[in-house]
Amino acid sequence: CARCWRHRPTVGASKAHPDLCDRCESVVVAMTKSE
């Protein structure tokens, strides 16, 4: 994952954020919604 540097099987699963794992994607999405 480009954000947390962990090798997780969920990296690449998201079309919106292919470089992030599922945990980091949920954080990034939540951060962008609150802005």
Backbone torsions as a table, in degrees:
resi	resn	phi	psi	omega
1	CYS	NA	136.0	-178.7
2	ALA	-71.3	-19.2	-177.7
3	ARG	-94.7	-46.4	-175.5
4	CYS	-105.8	-6.1	177.2
5	TRP	63.7	25.9	177.2
6	ARG	-102.4	146.8	177.5
7	HIS	-90.6	99.3	-177.2
8	ARG	-119.9	146.4	-178.9
9	PRO	-67.6	-12.9	-178.1
10	THR	-87.1	-5.4	176.2
11	VAL	-65.3	128.0	-179.0
12	GLY	95.0	-6.6	-178.4
13	ALA	-76.5	-26.9	-177.7
14	SER	-91.6	132.9	176.4
15	LYS	-76.3	-31.1	-179.4
16	ALA	-74.8	-36.6	-177.8
17	HIS	-136.1	72.2	-174.5
18	PRO	-68.2	-15.9	-179.6
19	ASP	-92.5	1.8	-178.6
20	LEU	-112.8	153.1	172.6
21	CYS	-81.2	173.6	-176.7
22	ASP	-64.2	-36.3	179.8
23	ARG	-66.1	-47.2	-178.5
24	CYS	-70.3	-33.7	177.5
25	GLU	-61.9	-42.1	179.9
26	SER	-64.8	-35.1	177.5
27	VAL	-68.0	-46.2	-179.0
28	VAL	-63.3	-42.0	178.4
29	VAL	-63.3	-43.6	179.1
30	ALA	-64.2	-38.0	179.6
31	MET	-67.3	-39.2	-178.9
32	THR	-73.5	-27.4	177.3
33	LYS	-72.0	-32.0	-176.4
34	SER	-80.9	-12.6	-179.3
35	GLU	-83.7	NA	NA
